[in-house]
Amino acid sequence: MPRLKRTVVLTVLVICSSVFLLFQLYYYRTYVSKQPGPHILSQTGHLTANDVQWQTVKKFLALSQRFRLPLFLADTAVLTLLSQDALRRHDRMVREPHCSFLCTGRPAMSFALNANLWKLDSTFLSAAEQKGFELLEIRGQDPRLASLDTLSGEEIPLHLLLRLHGYVIQVVFLYERTGNYLWHGPLRLRASTDRNFAPFRMLDYGRHAGALDRPELVLTVVDGLDVRIPRNISHFILEQRHAHFLECRHREARNFLQLYPDDSSPEAVDFRRKVKSLLHLTARILTHLGVPFWLSSGTCLGWFRQCGVISYSRDVDVGIFIVDYRSDIISAFRDAGLALKHKFGKVEDSLELSFLSEDVKLDIFFFYEEGDLLWNGGTQAKSGRKFKYVFPRFSLCWTELLELKVRVPCETLDYVRANYGETWNVPVRSWDWKSSPSNVQENGMWPPAEWEQLIQVY
Ligand SMILES: *[C@@H]1O[C@H](CO)[C@@H](O)[C@H](O)[C@H]1NC(C)=O
């Protein structure tokens, strides 16, 4: 009896394990083997997309190391994966064990290169071609040589695209600019360029020119490959998203200045020097506080119209979105040696601050959202009258003025037109802030009981 029982148990066990084995085999065939892995050939024997991506990046990095390209990984998709929290990172590593970051599934990967440390030469290009890469070099004018005196025609490499098996590596050339930042050019295709060379619309860089602070880099290992990345990835991604750069319109400015030559008296020269140091100081203070600002009113007009400062304007105007207001702005300026001259309005309505540095006034206008519009307020101290200056909505771009990387409204022409009307291109020396602007509106009165609070003059 016990003997019989043992045989039955054994038989049942054998059947069970056979069924389990068959199940495993079935599972493997239907699920596991279909998952594309970096080192597994697909069923048709071709390389999978991940394979191509991984092999191409590996080949490119080997080549760049051989030629000592001072480049770093600037791809927003990969950097986003690298910056995600450990749990999600672990999740990805389980799914794509060999290529958990570089295999983004996107058709291109971006690297950036400090062009001042490396010259694009033909030996690198022919080595890349020997490795099977197809190349597309995008050149453009060197903005560093453009000024009011010389409109440069010299071209420099802006982007290099390397393609292998349909996968594209984008190398963005970063150039140092006088405002102590890095600049990259737009990616403009010539009529003769093959529009199918790369998925141009999907590239991270090149829709327009960009400005970035010089990132601190660290050497790291990503999916087994040595590569440099920005140390503060989230900071870099944030900067990259808002990097849109506008070049000053040198040609138009030169035409303007031929019609209306700049004042070169010692007073005007002195005023421009003071504006420059005040703007640099303002940028230092507000950047330290993390408060974005832009050139407004006459200072914006000076940049847009003549790539400089309107010498008879007597003040510096900047704008700040009220959502970025911080109560320590006043003390920060005071600590930097600027005296508060007046404070009008309140955070909820028409806030405006004025500081004095030497004999140049800095006006800070706070901008409020209202439907499709943005507006800032004005206050007449002696009467308590309120004014409102209305602008079409705008976003912010970087530019350079007086060797400073600074923001302006991207839709600069609309902004200037709103403020100065269609004749913005004609100098006006007698300007009344209550009536001259095209976009000024009467906005009632501050209640006399609140004047003491809302109209502070020092
Ligand atoms: C990285 O950048 C972010 C965003 O700018 C900032 O908030 C954070 O403090 C930075 N981290 C380090 C360690 O510097």
The ligand as an ORCA input file, in Angstrom:
! r2SCAN-3c Opt
* xyz 0 1
  C      19.805     72.582     -9.039
  O      19.010     73.482     -9.748
  C      17.748     73.729     -9.173
  C      16.930     74.551    -10.145
  O      17.618     75.677    -10.593
  C      17.946     74.398     -7.830
  O      16.698     74.662     -7.241
  C      18.777     73.495     -6.956
  O      19.071     74.136     -5.740
  C      20.082     73.099     -7.633
  N      20.748     72.072     -6.855
  C      22.000     72.156     -6.494
  C      22.531     71.010     -5.705
  O      22.701     73.112     -6.777
*
